[in-house]
Amino acid sequence: MSDHVTSISERKTNLRAAALRFVVLIGIVSFFADFTYEGARSINGPFLAVLGASGAAVGIIAGFGELVGYGLRLVSGRLADRTGEYWPITLFGYLIQMASVPALALAGSWQVAAILIIVERTGKATRNPPRDVMLSHATSQIGHGWGFGLHEALDQAGALVGPLVAAAVLYVRGDYRPAFALLLIPAVLTLGLIVTARLIYPRPADLAGNPPELATQGLPRVFWIYLAGAALVAAGFADFTLVSYHFEKAGTIPPTWIPIFYAIAMATGGAGSLIFGRLFDRVGLGILIPLTLATALFAPLVFLGGFGLALVGSALWGVGIGVHESIMAAAVASMIPAERRGAAYGIFNTGYGVFWFLGSAVMGILYDVSLPALVIFSVLAELAAIPFIVNAARRLARPA
């Protein structure tokens, strides 16, 4: 009997170790992926400004990119659930995304650059839901909050390095195009690593260690309440493309410092993902309430402040993005059975993306009219999310 108990214990230990290795490997993939596309995103705004785009155009491009980047997840998530082809869909998405970023070096107009920016978001939309479902199987062994937080921390580490490399190239060459071209290197590494992950872990569902639950009803009410709160958060979060566009236009931040500000935002986001992901496993969704209050301050700091205040605001912006992206995935995984998560991630991200687009478009238009009005809109949208988060947190905390 004791040998049988020992065998079960060893199996659980081995399964947990394998799950952790899978999370770390996908995190390393995300490190190089974020190195690539976040390096580009840190300079997309000023690049569009140099090419002659207006503030409204930048806001709409950034917002529409996020709309595509989140909206298409509904399609890829449902497709992944129906076909079970999580790996092929993930690989295809990475291929599209990684090909579009270095191509920005060849863009001759802001319209062409806009198309490539949107294509990059399309690739991310395609690969994220099936990848997150595969991660959710592994995180069931180590804690959803900790697992997604660890992945997001590695993701954000790449988002820290990429902008710093872009800043260095910009400092040496004084041109955005060589920076985009250099990002071909991490793009190729990303594709090589994701293929390696597919070969090593062909069936990530086995990492869950238990058969999937059979869903007999639709998505729970708490899911929709949480989605409403997350959508309002998205509406109030200006894309960094608009923030960096403001830095370039207002002249408050030297051009070579803009990608450094973005790198700092990514660093604080990565650290926040680790800390608050672990806290999510311990205290639940309520951890988002004080975080949302704090990060609502980013808009007045980045759009109305000077160098120092804009730096603090950029850091708060990064915490908001990093924490919401990691806890968002962990929360959905804790609400939805495994065989429905692809569709749930798709629906959730579609709603998030629609409101990000609407909010970004409004803020882009307001930017050309009144900065104080933009700031007020952003802060009010963030604060409006809190009652929904409180409600969702209370429902999740109730005993089943």
SVG drawing of the C-alpha trace seen along z (x, -y; Angstrom):
<svg xmlns="http://www.w3.org/2000/svg" viewBox="-27 -71 53 73">
<polyline fill="none" stroke="black" stroke-width="0.4" points="0.0,0.0 2.8,-2.4 4.5,-1.7 1.3,-2.5 1.0,-5.8 4.7,-6.6 4.1,-5.9 1.2,-8.3 3.2,-10.9 6.1,-10.5 3.8,-10.8 2.3,-14.0 5.8,-15.4 6.9,-14.5 3.8,-15.9 4.2,-19.1 7.9,-19.4 6.9,-18.7 4.2,-21.3 6.6,-23.9 9.1,-23.2 6.4,-23.7 5.4,-27.0 9.0,-28.1 9.6,-27.0 6.5,-28.8 7.7,-31.8 11.0,-31.8 9.2,-31.7 7.2,-34.7 10.4,-36.4 11.7,-36.4 8.3,-37.1 7.9,-40.2 11.5,-41.2 10.4,-41.4 6.9,-43.0 7.2,-45.1 10.6,-46.4 8.6,-47.6 5.6,-48.9 7.9,-51.1 8.8,-53.1 5.6,-52.6 4.1,-55.9 7.1,-58.2 7.7,-56.3 4.1,-57.0 4.6,-60.7 7.7,-60.9 5.8,-59.4 3.1,-62.1 0.2,-60.5 -2.1,-62.7 -3.0,-62.1 -6.5,-60.8 -4.9,-58.4 -2.5,-57.1 -5.3,-56.5 -7.5,-54.8 -4.6,-52.6 -3.6,-51.6 -7.2,-51.0 -8.1,-49.1 -5.0,-47.0 -6.1,-46.0 -9.7,-45.4 -8.3,-43.0 -5.8,-41.6 -8.5,-40.8 -11.6,-40.4 -10.1,-37.6 -9.4,-35.6 -13.1,-34.7 -12.6,-32.9 -9.3,-31.2 -10.5,-30.2 -13.7,-28.6 -11.8,-27.0 -9.2,-25.5 -12.0,-24.1 -13.9,-22.5 -10.9,-21.0 -8.5,-20.3 -5.7,-21.6 -4.2,-23.9 -0.6,-23.6 -1.2,-24.2 -3.2,-27.3 -0.6,-28.6 2.2,-28.0 0.4,-29.8 -0.2,-32.8 3.4,-33.1 4.5,-32.9 2.3,-35.8 3.2,-37.9 7.0,-37.4 7.1,-38.0 5.3,-41.4 7.5,-43.2 10.9,-43.3 8.8,-44.2 8.2,-47.6 11.7,-48.6 10.5,-48.6 7.4,-50.8 7.4,-53.9 4.3,-55.6 2.3,-55.6 -0.5,-53.7 1.8,-50.8 3.1,-50.9 -0.5,-50.8 -1.3,-47.7 1.8,-45.9 0.9,-46.9 -2.5,-45.5 -1.1,-42.3 1.1,-41.8 -1.9,-42.1 -3.7,-39.5 -0.9,-37.0 -1.1,-37.6 -4.9,-37.2 -4.6,-33.8 -2.1,-32.2 -3.1,-33.5 -6.3,-31.6 -5.0,-28.1 -1.6,-28.9 -3.4,-30.0 -5.5,-26.9 -2.4,-24.8 -0.9,-26.9 -4.0,-26.5 -3.5,-22.7 0.0,-23.1 -0.9,-25.9 -3.6,-23.6 -0.6,-21.8 1.2,-24.8 -1.5,-27.4 -3.2,-29.4 -2.1,-32.8 1.5,-31.7 1.7,-29.9 0.3,-32.7 2.2,-35.2 5.5,-33.4 4.7,-33.2 3.8,-36.9 7.0,-37.8 9.1,-36.1 7.0,-37.7 7.5,-41.2 11.2,-40.5 11.4,-40.3 9.2,-43.4 11.9,-45.1 14.9,-44.0 13.3,-44.7 12.7,-48.5 16.1,-48.9 17.7,-47.4 15.5,-49.6 16.6,-52.6 20.3,-51.6 19.9,-51.3 18.0,-54.6 20.8,-56.3 23.5,-54.9 21.8,-55.2 19.3,-58.0 16.7,-56.1 13.8,-53.8 14.2,-51.5 17.5,-49.7 15.8,-49.1 12.9,-47.3 15.3,-45.3 17.3,-44.1 14.2,-42.6 14.4,-39.9 16.9,-38.0 14.6,-37.5 11.7,-36.8 13.6,-33.8 14.5,-32.6 10.8,-32.7 9.8,-30.5 12.5,-28.0 11.6,-27.8 7.9,-27.4 8.5,-24.5 10.8,-23.0 8.0,-23.2 5.6,-21.5 8.1,-18.6 8.8,-18.2 5.2,-18.6 2.8,-17.4 -0.1,-16.9 -0.1,-19.7 -3.5,-18.5 -1.8,-15.5 -0.1,-17.9 -3.5,-18.6 -3.3,-15.1 -7.0,-14.5 -9.8,-14.0 -11.5,-17.2 -14.8,-18.2 -17.9,-17.9 -19.6,-21.3 -23.4,-21.0 -24.3,-24.7 -23.1,-28.1 -20.5,-30.4 -21.2,-31.4 -22.6,-34.8 -19.4,-35.7 -17.6,-35.5 -19.8,-38.1 -19.5,-40.4 -15.8,-40.2 -15.7,-40.8 -17.7,-44.0 -15.2,-45.3 -12.2,-44.3 -13.8,-46.0 -14.0,-49.3 -10.4,-48.9 -9.5,-48.4 -11.5,-51.4 -9.5,-53.7 -6.1,-52.3 -4.4,-54.4 -2.3,-52.3 1.4,-53.1 1.5,-54.0 -0.6,-57.1 1.5,-57.8 4.7,-57.7 3.2,-59.8 2.4,-62.4 6.0,-62.2 7.3,-62.9 4.8,-65.7 5.0,-67.5 8.8,-67.2 8.5,-66.3 10.7,-63.2 13.8,-63.0 13.2,-60.5 15.9,-58.1 14.3,-57.9 10.8,-56.9 11.6,-53.2 13.4,-53.3 10.2,-54.5 8.4,-51.6 11.1,-49.2 10.6,-50.5 6.8,-50.0 7.4,-46.4 9.8,-45.8 7.3,-47.0 4.6,-44.9 6.7,-41.8 7.5,-42.2 3.8,-42.9 2.7,-39.8 4.9,-37.6 3.9,-39.3 0.2,-39.7 -0.2,-36.4 0.9,-34.7 -1.5,-36.9 -4.3,-36.0 -3.9,-32.3 -4.1,-33.3 -6.7,-36.1 -8.6,-35.9 -9.8,-38.4 -10.1,-41.2 -6.4,-42.0 -7.4,-43.8 -9.4,-46.5 -6.5,-48.4 -4.5,-47.8 -7.1,-49.4 -7.3,-52.4 -3.6,-52.9 -3.1,-52.4 -6.0,-54.9 -3.4,-57.6 -1.3,-56.8 -3.2,-59.0 -2.7,-62.4 0.9,-61.6 1.9,-60.6 -0.2,-63.2 0.1,-66.2 3.3,-65.6 7.0,-66.4 9.8,-63.9 9.7,-62.6 5.9,-62.3 5.7,-60.7 8.2,-58.1 6.1,-57.2 2.9,-57.2 4.6,-54.8 5.5,-52.5 1.9,-52.5 0.7,-51.8 3.0,-48.8 1.8,-47.4 -1.8,-47.7 -1.1,-46.0 1.1,-43.2 -1.2,-42.4 -4.5,-42.5 -3.1,-40.3 -1.8,-37.7 -4.7,-37.7 -7.1,-37.9 -6.0,-34.6 -5.8,-33.0 -9.2,-34.2 -10.8,-32.8 -9.1,-29.5 -10.5,-29.3 -14.1,-30.1 -14.3,-27.9 -13.8,-24.1 -10.9,-23.1 -12.8,-22.1 -14.6,-25.5 -11.6,-27.7 -10.6,-28.4 -14.1,-29.8 -14.1,-31.6 -10.7,-33.2 -11.9,-34.2 -15.1,-35.8 -13.3,-37.5 -10.6,-38.9 -13.1,-40.1 -15.0,-42.1 -11.7,-43.5 -10.5,-44.4 -13.7,-46.1 -13.7,-48.4 -9.9,-49.0 -10.6,-50.0 -13.5,-52.3 -11.5,-53.9 -8.4,-54.3 -10.3,-55.9 -12.1,-58.3 -8.8,-59.2 -7.1,-59.7 -9.8,-62.2 -9.7,-63.9 -5.9,-64.2 -6.3,-66.6 -9.0,-68.6 -8.2,-68.6 -5.6,-66.7 -7.5,-67.3 -10.7,-65.8 -8.6,-62.7 -7.3,-62.3 -10.8,-62.7 -12.2,-60.1 -9.4,-57.6 -9.7,-58.0 -13.5,-57.7 -13.5,-54.6 -11.0,-52.9 -13.0,-53.8 -16.2,-52.6 -14.7,-49.1 -14.3,-48.7 -17.9,-47.9 -17.9,-45.0 -14.6,-43.7 -15.9,-43.9 -19.0,-41.9 -17.0,-39.3 -14.6,-38.9 -17.4,-38.3 -19.0,-35.7 -15.7,-33.8 -15.1,-33.9 -18.4,-32.2 -18.3,-28.5 -19.5,-26.3"/>
</svg>
